[in-house]
Amino acid sequence: MMKSDIEISKFVYHKIKGSILERSVTGKLSDRGRPDKSDKEDIVISVLANEGCGQIQRAYVNVNVYVRDQWNSRTKAWEKHTLRIGELCDLCKFLFYIRKEEFHTVPKECSQKVMSTGVSFEDGHTEHFINNKLYIEINNE
């Protein structure tokens, strides 16, 4: 039986729940969108595509990890917090590349990019996010 977006999102949520990645961020893990006006390190899951019929189902899932930029007092500007982004990228890689069991899935690919959110907050800070794009094949035998 084909899995719904909600089932796929919950599957990814439970893979992250309790992991070192979730325990390492300052914010929340969510499969329902980012908390309003959050300036924390949130993890947000969203299903981009869920297609296929019959035995093989394909899903593309985004897992975005938001990281607040760092204030540089020398240049008086907000800058990408490369050290923190690097730490969280490593935790994402470990989580998404190593765990390949359950849900009758075969994760085929995972790509990772760091991008700016394009959002400026009230205190002037900016942020970037780590975009983990997962491709999951589900065998619906």
Buried (B, 14 or more C-beta within 10 A) or exposed (E): EEBEBEBBBBBBBEBBEEBEBBEBBEBBBBBEEBEEEBBBBBBBBBBEEBEBEEEEBEBBBBBBBBBBBBBEEEEEEBEBBBEBBEEBBEBBBEBBEEEEEEBEBEBEEBEBEBEEBEEEBEEEBBBBBBBBBBBBBBEEE
